[in-house]
């Protein structure tokens, strides 16, 4: 019973924009003002220190390791120039409005290389991993969606961040059955390995 209550409380805090205070004595997370929701590792400009296997449990269990990283709280990607798309989603077969910055812009904000050949690995909170190059992410117009139908996406749904594209407007994807159009779109995006 303890875990569902804790998850419910976290979802309520995220939705309300209220977060518990972070101890000032924690030097490894010097980046964002709020809790880190997206971590970029590899060839990025770092704003925090190494992974702590005792505190970064999900990353440690998914065998992610790093000595330095660039982290974003919810406000950081939401402050970048936004792109709006309206794909038909596989979850309910209806069009929805998604808004957020281009993945390429998020990477640039973290100081990642602009070379299109740069390999990326997008990882969702459930461990789902999508390998892609920066050039392919640009071609597909992948965004890091922060909002669905005008509201922030909650944890436990498709968010709070979702790497997604407008599959209806990409001919090779639009030709596929709806459940197969979003294989390159990890919902619950929380980690991007740059140069992996």
C-alpha positions in Angstrom: 0.0 0.0 0.0 2.9 2.3 0.7 4.2 2.4 -2.9 0.8 3.4 -4.6 0.4 6.2 -2.0 3.9 7.4 -2.7 3.3 7.3 -6.5 -0.1 9.1 -6.1 1.6 11.8 -4.0 4.4 12.2 -6.6 1.9 12.5 -9.4 -0.1 15.1 -7.5 3.1 17.1 -6.8 4.2 17.0 -10.4 0.7 18.1 -11.6 0.6 20.9 -9.1 4.1 22.0 -9.7 4.9 21.5 -6.1 8.1 19.6 -5.3 9.8 18.6 -2.0 12.9 20.7 -1.2 16.2 19.3 -2.3 18.9 19.3 0.4 21.4 22.1 -0.2 24.2 19.7 0.7 23.7 17.6 -2.4 26.5 18.9 -4.7 26.1 16.3 -7.5 22.8 17.9 -8.8 23.8 21.5 -9.5 21.9 21.8 -12.7 18.2 22.5 -12.7 16.2 24.3 -10.0 13.6 21.5 -9.8 14.0 17.8 -9.8 15.7 16.3 -12.8 13.3 14.6 -15.2 15.6 14.2 -18.2 19.3 13.2 -18.0 21.6 13.4 -21.0 24.9 11.5 -20.8 27.9 11.2 -23.0 28.9 14.0 -25.3 27.1 16.8 -23.5 28.1 19.9 -21.4 27.7 18.6 -17.8 25.8 20.3 -15.1 25.9 17.5 -12.6 28.2 14.8 -11.3 28.3 11.0 -11.4 25.5 8.6 -11.0 24.9 7.5 -7.4 23.8 3.9 -7.5 22.3 4.2 -4.0 20.1 7.1 -5.0 19.7 6.8 -8.7 18.0 3.4 -8.4 16.1 3.2 -11.7 19.2 4.2 -13.7 21.4 1.7 -11.8 18.9 -1.1 -12.3 18.8 -0.3 -16.1 22.6 -0.5 -16.1 23.1 3.2 -16.9 26.4 4.6 -15.6 28.0 8.0 -16.0 30.6 10.2 -14.4 28.9 13.5 -15.6 25.6 14.4 -17.2 23.4 17.3 -18.2 20.0 17.3 -16.4 16.8 19.1 -17.2 13.9 19.7 -14.9 10.4 20.2 -16.3 10.8 23.9 -16.7 13.9 23.7 -18.9 12.5 21.9 -22.0 9.2 23.7 -21.5 11.1 27.0 -21.8 12.6 26.1 -25.2 10.8 27.1 -28.4 7.9 24.7 -28.8 6.7 22.7 -31.8 3.1 21.5 -31.9 2.0 18.3 -33.7 -1.4 16.6 -34.0 -0.9 12.9 -34.6 -3.5 10.2 -34.3 -2.3 8.2 -31.2 -2.3 4.5 -31.0 -3.7 4.5 -27.5 -7.2 5.7 -28.5 -7.0 6.1 -32.3 -7.9 9.8 -32.0 -5.8 12.9 -33.0 -4.3 14.7 -30.0 -2.3 17.9 -29.8 1.2 17.5 -28.4 3.6 20.4 -27.7 7.3 20.5 -26.8 10.7 21.4 -28.1 12.4 19.5 -30.9 14.7 16.8 -29.6 17.5 18.4 -31.6 16.9 21.7 -29.7 17.0 19.9 -26.3 20.3 18.3 -27.3 21.7 21.6 -28.4 20.8 23.2 -25.1 22.8 20.5 -23.4 25.8 21.2 -25.6 25.6 17.9 -27.6 27.3 17.7 -31.0 25.4 19.0 -34.0 26.8 16.3 -36.3 23.9 14.4 -37.8 25.8 11.1 -37.5 25.8 11.4 -33.7 24.2 8.2 -32.3 21.5 8.6 -29.6 19.8 6.1 -27.4 16.4 7.3 -26.0 15.3 5.5 -22.9 11.9 5.4 -21.2 11.2 4.8 -17.5 10.1 1.2 -18.3 13.5 0.5 -19.8 12.4 0.7 -23.5 15.4 1.9 -25.5 15.3 3.4 -29.0 18.6 3.8 -30.9 18.5 6.6 -33.5 20.9 9.1 -35.0 20.6 12.9 -34.6 20.0 13.2 -38.4 17.1 10.7 -38.2 15.6 12.5 -35.2 15.7 15.7 -37.2 14.2 14.1 -40.3 11.4 12.6 -38.3 10.8 15.9 -36.4 11.0 14.2 -33.0 9.8 16.4 -30.2 10.2 16.1 -26.5 6.5 16.6 -25.7 5.7 18.3 -22.4 2.0 18.9 -23.0 -0.9 16.7 -24.3 -4.0 18.6 -25.3 -2.8 21.7 -23.5 -2.0 20.1 -20.2 1.3 18.8 -18.7 1.5 15.0 -19.0 1.5 13.2 -15.7 3.9 10.6 -14.5 2.1 7.2 -14.8 0.6 8.2 -18.1 2.6 9.1 -21.2 4.8 11.7 -19.5 6.0 13.8 -18.0 8.2 13.8 -21.2 7.5 11.9 -24.4 9.8 11.6 -27.4 7.1 11.6 -30.1 6.6 12.4 -33.8 3.7 13.3 -36.1 3.4 9.8 -37.7 0.3 10.9 -39.7 2.5 13.3 -41.8 5.5 10.9 -42.4 4.5 8.8 -45.4 6.5 5.7 -44.5 5.0 5.7 -41.0 1.4 6.7 -42.0 1.3 3.6 -44.3 1.8 1.3 -41.2 -1.0 0.1 -39.0 -1.6 2.5 -36.1 0.0 0.3 -33.4 3.3 0.2 -35.4 3.7 3.9 -36.1 5.3 4.9 -32.7 8.0 2.4 -32.2 10.6 5.2 -32.2 8.6 7.1 -29.5 9.4 6.2 -25.9 6.8 7.7 -23.6 8.1 8.4 -20.1 11.4 9.6 -21.6 14.0 10.1 -18.9 17.4 9.4 -20.4 19.3 10.1 -23.6 22.7 8.7 -24.2 24.5 11.0 -26.7 27.3 9.4 -28.7 26.3 5.9 -27.4 
